[in-house]
């Protein structure tokens, strides 16, 4: 079955219907990476969040990390009490199937399937953060506290 590809319009409807305090900003250039998004916005890479889908024992876990922080699979393995080899980054097709969004524009919420969310404590250092807005030309602006509320995330040190 071919997954439905969601768009920024779908994310915008989810934000409005869910009463989320956030805004979507269309960009003039592609912003699929942290450096590209930071440069386009004129902000520090730490203000960009990345939504990364991992499979832990084949169960999806979304990790929302500060753009300037690497995500160490060992930390995730310890958190879930599994070996490092049981934690892997999902491939592009799996990301699309589970979230409904293509890699490069995955938002932190509004996904096709409900997933467990871990949120990097480093994100809380900022008043507002920017993440994927549904495609590689749209960014989402949201306060970290609102992000944690909406995703029902568990705060973790990455």
Backbone bond lengths (Angstrom), bond angles and torsions (degrees), N, CA, C in turn:
res aa  C-N    CA-C-N  psi(-1)  N-CA   C-N-CA  omega(-1)  CA-C   N-CA-C  phi
1 X - - - 1.448 - - 1.530 109.40 -
2 X 1.310 115.91 131.18 1.457 121.54 179.30 1.522 109.29 -79.70
3 X 1.347 117.22 125.64 1.467 118.73 -179.89 1.524 111.54 -69.49
4 X 1.322 115.68 149.20 1.457 121.76 175.23 1.520 107.23 -76.49
5 X 1.324 116.99 130.29 1.455 120.42 178.84 1.524 108.48 -92.17
6 X 1.334 115.13 116.50 1.455 120.06 178.03 1.526 110.53 -79.21
7 X 1.319 115.20 160.60 1.459 122.60 -176.09 1.530 110.18 -126.32
8 X 1.341 116.88 172.56 1.466 118.63 173.71 1.534 112.28 -57.59
9 X 1.329 117.96 -31.08 1.470 120.37 178.00 1.528 110.32 -63.69
10 X 1.336 116.85 -40.52 1.469 120.47 176.62 1.527 110.63 -62.02
11 X 1.337 115.74 -44.12 1.455 120.39 179.14 1.526 110.47 -63.73
12 X 1.326 116.90 -41.25 1.463 121.24 178.17 1.524 112.00 -59.95
13 X 1.332 116.80 -41.78 1.464 120.65 176.84 1.531 110.56 -63.78
14 X 1.338 116.67 -42.46 1.464 120.56 179.03 1.530 110.32 -60.90
15 X 1.319 117.16 -43.81 1.469 121.79 178.89 1.525 110.22 -60.26
16 X 1.338 117.04 -47.70 1.460 121.62 -178.15 1.529 111.41 -65.66
17 X 1.334 117.04 -46.68 1.465 121.29 -177.79 1.526 112.62 -67.36
18 X 1.326 116.45 -27.87 1.465 120.88 -177.56 1.520 113.20 -94.72
19 X 1.324 117.83 -1.96 1.462 121.32 179.46 1.519 113.18 65.19
20 X 1.327 116.47 36.28 1.465 121.89 -178.58 1.525 109.39 -86.26
21 X 1.324 116.45 134.84 1.460 120.96 175.64 1.521 107.65 -87.21
22 X 1.323 114.88 97.67 1.467 122.48 -179.13 1.522 107.28 -161.90
23 X 1.320 115.55 162.83 1.466 118.71 177.17 1.521 110.01 -138.00
24 X 1.323 114.51 146.36 1.463 121.43 176.65 1.521 108.41 -101.37
25 X 1.329 116.02 136.72 1.456 121.69 -179.55 1.522 110.01 -125.06
26 X 1.340 116.93 113.65 1.469 118.84 174.65 1.534 108.96 -69.30
27 X 1.319 116.92 139.97 1.461 122.44 -179.41 1.530 109.35 -109.90
28 X 1.321 116.08 155.80 1.466 120.49 178.19 1.521 112.57 -80.65
29 X 1.327 115.56 -23.69 1.473 120.34 -178.61 1.525 108.78 -120.33
30 X 1.323 115.50 160.55 1.458 120.35 174.92 1.523 109.14 -63.78
31 X 1.329 116.14 141.38 1.469 121.08 -179.66 1.537 110.40 -132.88
32 X 1.347 118.03 52.58 1.460 119.87 -175.24 1.526 114.93 -78.79
33 X 1.335 117.32 -9.53 1.466 120.42 -178.19 1.525 109.68 -124.67
34 X 1.312 115.93 161.31 1.463 121.00 177.75 1.529 111.10 -57.99
35 X 1.344 119.94 -50.16 1.470 118.63 -179.79 1.532 113.27 -60.47
36 X 1.330 117.00 -38.54 1.469 120.11 179.81 1.520 110.97 -65.96
37 X 1.329 116.99 -43.45 1.459 120.85 179.91 1.534 111.07 -66.34
38 X 1.334 116.82 -44.30 1.468 120.47 179.57 1.523 110.66 -61.37
39 X 1.321 117.11 -43.74 1.465 120.98 179.63 1.527 111.18 -64.11
40 X 1.315 117.06 -42.77 1.469 120.78 -178.44 1.529 111.49 -64.49
41 X 1.330 116.93 -34.16 1.462 121.37 -178.43 1.525 113.53 -91.37
42 X 1.339 116.82 -17.65 1.456 120.26 -175.79 1.520 112.17 72.28
43 X 1.342 116.19 35.43 1.470 120.94 179.34 1.525 109.16 -121.93
44 X 1.325 115.45 169.19 1.460 120.82 177.70 1.529 109.74 -73.31
45 X 1.332 117.95 147.77 1.462 120.99 178.42 1.530 113.68 -55.17
46 X 1.329 117.64 -28.07 1.459 120.77 178.68 1.520 113.69 -66.07
47 X 1.347 117.05 -19.14 1.463 120.67 178.19 1.525 112.16 -85.48
48 X 1.319 116.42 -5.57 1.463 121.27 176.54 1.527 107.03 -95.43
49 X 1.315 116.48 132.65 1.455 119.26 175.39 1.520 108.83 -105.82
50 X 1.310 115.03 147.62 1.459 120.05 175.42 1.523 107.89 -116.63
51 X 1.316 115.22 134.85 1.460 122.34 178.65 1.515 107.07 -104.07
52 X 1.332 115.97 105.81 1.462 121.93 -174.66 1.523 109.90 -112.95
53 X 1.307 115.83 128.94 1.459 120.18 179.45 1.521 109.35 -95.16
54 X 1.318 114.90 121.48 1.465 121.67 176.02 1.521 108.31 -110.87
55 X 1.302 115.47 155.62 1.453 121.55 171.80 1.521 106.62 -112.27
56 X 1.322 115.59 119.57 1.455 122.16 178.74 1.525 105.90 -111.80
57 X 1.340 115.37 109.57 1.479 119.91 -172.20 1.521 109.74 53.08
58 X 1.322 116.05 40.11 1.460 124.58 179.19 1.532 114.55 69.84
59 X 1.332 118.10 7.05 1.464 121.58 174.91 1.532 108.05 -97.59
60 X 1.354 117.55 131.89 1.466 119.58 -178.75 1.525 112.66 -72.10
61 X 1.324 114.58 136.89 1.462 122.49 175.05 1.528 106.58 -136.48
62 X 1.320 116.71 123.49 1.457 120.60 177.67 1.517 108.54 -90.61
63 X 1.319 115.71 127.19 1.457 121.33 177.15 1.526 107.40 -109.58
64 X 1.322 115.68 121.48 1.459 120.98 176.46 1.524 105.87 -103.23
65 X 1.323 114.96 112.28 1.462 120.46 -173.86 1.517 111.05 -120.85
66 X 1.319 114.74 151.60 1.457 121.22 172.90 1.526 107.90 -63.13
67 X 1.308 115.82 139.40 1.457 121.05 -174.83 1.505 115.79 -58.98
68 X 1.325 117.07 -25.40 1.464 119.25 -178.71 1.530 112.03 -98.43
69 X 1.339 116.92 10.60 1.463 120.76 179.34 1.526 110.43 -113.06
70 X 1.332 117.22 127.07 1.466 118.06 174.51 1.534 109.48 -73.08
71 X 1.316 116.39 155.09 1.459 121.03 176.00 1.525 107.06 -105.22
72 X 1.317 115.18 114.68 1.459 122.11 -177.93 1.526 108.96 -91.36
73 X 1.318 116.62 119.11 1.465 120.76 179.76 1.525 111.82 -58.37
74 X 1.333 116.92 -28.10 1.471 119.54 178.83 1.524 111.64 -62.82
75 X 1.334 116.43 -38.07 1.462 120.35 178.71 1.533 109.46 -63.66
76 X 1.319 116.47 -42.92 1.464 120.31 178.78 1.525 110.85 -66.33
77 X 1.324 116.52 -41.32 1.469 120.53 179.07 1.527 110.25 -60.47
78 X 1.317 117.05 -43.99 1.474 120.83 178.45 1.522 110.91 -63.88
79 X 1.328 116.45 -42.15 1.472 121.36 -179.66 1.531 111.07 -58.71
80 X 1.338 116.99 -38.41 1.465 121.21 -176.62 1.526 113.45 -100.48
81 X 1.336 116.85 1.59 1.454 120.11 177.00 1.519 113.91 65.60
82 X 1.340 115.11 39.03 1.468 120.39 178.82 1.522 108.79 -127.61
83 X 1.317 116.14 169.93 1.455 120.62 175.12 1.521 110.66 -75.86
84 X 1.322 116.61 154.47 1.472 122.20 -178.65 1.524 112.13 -56.44
85 X 1.338 116.79 -32.78 1.471 120.00 -179.41 1.525 112.47 -70.36
86 X 1.330 117.11 -13.12 1.460 120.48 178.23 1.529 112.12 -91.08
87 X 1.328 116.29 5.36 1.462 122.33 177.33 1.526 107.30 -119.62
88 X 1.328 115.00 119.63 1.468 117.28 179.16 1.524 110.10 -141.10
89 X 1.319 113.95 149.41 1.461 120.83 176.50 1.519 107.88 -70.64
90 X 1.321 117.02 132.02 1.459 121.29 179.85 1.525 110.31 -67.73
91 X 1.325 116.12 144.90 1.467 120.01 176.40 1.529 109.06 -77.10
92 X 1.332 116.00 168.25 1.466 121.88 -173.90 1.528 112.44 -58.32
93 X 1.313 117.77 -40.20 1.467 120.84 -179.51 1.531 111.20 -66.21
94 X 1.323 116.62 -40.38 1.464 120.52 178.47 1.524 110.45 -66.75
95 X 1.332 117.01 -40.84 1.467 120.84 176.90 1.528 109.87 -58.44
96 X 1.316 116.90 -46.97 1.464 121.59 179.96 1.528 110.67 -62.36
97 X 1.316 116.65 -44.47 1.461 120.84 -178.29 1.533 111.94 -63.61
98 X 1.319 117.86 -42.36 1.468 121.16 -175.71 1.526 112.66 -82.68
99 X 1.340 117.01 -42.18 1.472 118.93 -176.49 1.525 113.00 -92.21
100 X 1.322 116.51 -29.13 1.461 120.08 -174.07 1.521 112.24 89.17
101 X 1.320 116.50 -1.90 1.470 121.45 -178.33 1.518 110.75 -119.85
102 X 1.329 115.25 148.32 1.463 120.89 179.00 1.526 110.30 -79.52
103 X 1.319 115.92 147.82 1.462 122.05 175.72 1.532 108.36 -54.23
104 X 1.333 115.77 137.97 1.461 121.15 -178.70 1.516 112.27 104.65
105 X 1.340 116.62 -13.51 1.458 119.99 179.08 1.514 112.94 -144.94
106 X 1.344 116.54 16.16 1.476 120.75 -177.03 1.526 110.21 -65.51
107 X 1.329 116.98 120.67 1.457 119.75 176.13 1.531 110.44 -80.42
108 X 1.322 117.32 167.19 1.463 120.03 -179.22 1.529 113.80 -78.76
109 X 1.326 118.71 -6.15 1.470 122.31 -179.58 1.523 109.07 -156.77
110 X 1.335 115.25 176.73 1.458 119.91 179.97 1.513 112.63 81.32
111 X 1.302 116.13 28.11 1.471 121.15 -174.57 1.523 112.73 -81.96
112 X 1.328 114.84 163.12 1.462 122.17 178.24 1.527 111.20 -64.99
113 X 1.321 117.33 -33.75 1.466 122.95 179.76 1.525 109.24 -126.02
114 X 1.315 115.34 146.12 1.464 119.48 176.29 1.528 109.12 -71.60
115 X 1.319 116.61 134.19 1.460 121.18 178.15 1.525 109.62 -134.21
116 X 1.315 115.26 153.02 1.461 121.61 174.31 1.526 107.75 -69.75
117 X 1.340 117.17 142.30 1.464 121.19 -176.03 1.527 110.27 -125.38
118 X 1.333 115.06 131.00 1.461 122.73 170.87 1.519 107.19 -111.26
119 X 1.324 116.61 134.47 1.467 121.88 -176.33 1.521 109.76 -120.59
120 X 1.311 115.64 123.26 1.464 124.00 -179.75 1.534 110.07 -62.71
121 X 1.342 116.42 125.47 1.472 120.62 179.40 1.536 112.27 -57.67
122 X 1.324 117.67 -26.89 1.467 120.82 -179.42 1.529 111.65 -60.79
123 X 1.328 117.66 -24.51 1.462 121.98 179.91 1.530 110.40 -63.95
124 X 1.318 117.31 -31.57 1.466 121.73 -176.99 1.527 113.12 -67.58
125 X 1.313 118.22 -11.15 1.466 121.60 -178.67 1.530 112.77 -72.46
126 X 1.321 117.15 -9.61 1.466 121.14 -174.98 1.527 111.15 -114.43
127 X 1.339 116.17 149.46 1.467 120.61 176.13 1.521 111.00 -69.30
128 X 1.332 115.30 -36.19 1.470 121.19 179.54 1.526 107.81 -144.45
129 X 1.327 114.93 149.41 1.457 121.34 176.65 1.522 108.79 -130.46
130 X 1.320 114.64 160.77 1.463 122.17 -178.39 1.526 108.69 -121.58
131 X 1.309 116.34 135.01 1.458 120.74 178.35 1.513 111.02 -139.62
132 X 1.322 114.43 -173.92 1.460 120.05 179.50 1.516 111.32 -57.72
133 X 1.319 115.21 137.29 1.459 120.81 -177.96 1.511 113.85 -113.27
134 X 1.326 116.05 20.18 1.456 118.87 176.46 1.511 114.92 112.63
135 X 1.335 116.70 -20.37 1.465 121.74 171.98 1.522 108.28 -156.52
136 X 1.335 117.20 179.92 1.465 119.25 -175.36 1.522 113.77 -82.96
137 X 1.330 117.38 11.75 1.463 121.78 176.53 1.530 112.52 -126.32
138 X 1.335 116.06 13.93 1.462 120.71 -179.24 1.522 108.73 -136.32
139 X 1.328 116.13 136.28 1.464 120.61 177.95 1.524 109.91 -120.94
140 X 1.325 114.74 149.40 1.448 124.07 179.31 1.520 108.39 -105.89
141 X 1.329 117.17 130.61 1.474 121.87 175.71 1.519 107.51 -109.81
142 X 1.354 115.86 130.78 1.460 120.82 -177.44 1.524 109.58 -155.73
143 X 1.315 116.28 150.50 1.466 121.20 174.67 1.528 108.57 -78.99
144 X 1.329 117.90 142.66 1.466 120.03 -179.82 1.524 114.73 -54.88
145 X 1.326 118.02 -38.87 1.465 120.14 179.52 1.528 111.15 -64.30
146 X 1.315 116.71 -39.80 1.470 121.33 177.52 1.526 110.05 -67.38
147 X 1.313 116.59 -39.47 1.465 121.36 177.42 1.528 110.41 -59.97
148 X 1.318 116.59 -45.54 1.467 120.94 179.70 1.533 110.56 -63.91
149 X 1.321 116.39 -40.55 1.469 120.70 179.98 1.526 111.08 -63.41
150 X 1.322 115.74 -49.76 1.459 121.17 -175.48 1.523 112.24 -65.47
151 X 1.309 116.95 -39.70 1.468 120.63 -176.61 1.529 113.14 -87.37
152 X 1.350 116.37 -10.78 1.462 121.12 -174.80 1.534 109.19 53.20
153 X 1.312 114.95 41.91 1.472 122.03 -173.71 1.515 112.61 -76.28
154 X 1.301 112.96 154.79 1.464 121.68 170.01 1.525 106.64 -96.02
155 X 1.321 117.23 123.87 1.473 121.51 177.71 1.522 108.61 -72.71
156 X 1.313 116.66 133.58 1.465 121.87 178.94 1.530 110.29 -139.52
157 X 1.328 116.28 156.21 1.459 121.81 172.79 1.511 108.50 -92.18
158 X 1.305 115.87 113.11 1.463 119.15 178.67 1.507 110.24 -96.37
